[in-house]
Amino acid sequence: MLVVDEQLGPTRPDERDRAVATLRAAGLLTEPTPELQQLCAESTLTLEEARALLDRVGGPRSASFLGNSVGRRREQLLR
């Protein structure tokens, strides 16, 4: 949710609540399962290591990947 907040900028509380409800109803916003939370807690991969891995395989830069992904979602929601 933090990424969405940063990309969309300041909104009124009722707009944010409506957006969260819409994303949840569409199945695009869910809480992590206990299994996923445990997996994340055990992860030792740093952000720098992840960037290095993506650079080696020619993957997208994390900022552009997140920006493009959020941008597409935002366009879909605004239609």
N, C-alpha and C positions, 0 to 999 in steps of 0.2 A: 504494500500500500504506500510505503514511503516514496517509491519511485513514481507512482502515479501522482501523489501530492506534489512532488517537485516539478513534474512535467506540466501539470495543469495550472500551477500557481495558486494564489489565494482564491478561495471560493466561500460562499456563504455556507453556514452549517447545514441548512436544509438541502442545498445542492449536493454537498458531500454525502449526506445520508442517503439521498436518492441514488447517487452514483454507486455507492457501496451496495445498496439493495439490488440495483439493476445488475451489477457484476455478479453478485451472489446468485441471483435468480437464473442467470445465464450459465452458471457453473464456472465462471472465470475467476472467482474469488472464493477460496476455501481455506480453512484452517489446516495446518499440517497435521498429519496423523502422528500418534506417539512414536510409531516406527520411524517416520521421517525425521522427527525431532531428535531421536536417538542417533540416527545416522549422521545428522548434521553435527551433533555434539561430539561425535567421534572423528569427524573430519579433521585432517591436519593440513589440507591444501590451503595455502595462503593466496590472497588476491594476486600477488606478484607472480606466484607459480602458475596460477590459472592463466594470467595474461601471457606468460612465456609459452605455455602449452598452445594457446590459441595462435600466437605468432608463428610458432614452428609449423603448425599444420595449415596455416593460411586462413585461420578463422577470423571472424569479425572482431574489431576492437570492441571491448565491453561497452563503452559509452555509446558508440554508434549503434550497436546491436540493441541495447536497451532503449535508446532514443527512437529507433525505427519501429521497434515492437510497440512501444507505448504510443507513438504517433499514429500507427495504424489502428490501434484499439480506440484511441480518442476520436479518430475520424469516423469509425463505425458507430460509436456511441452518439456522436453529434448529428448523425443522419436522421 
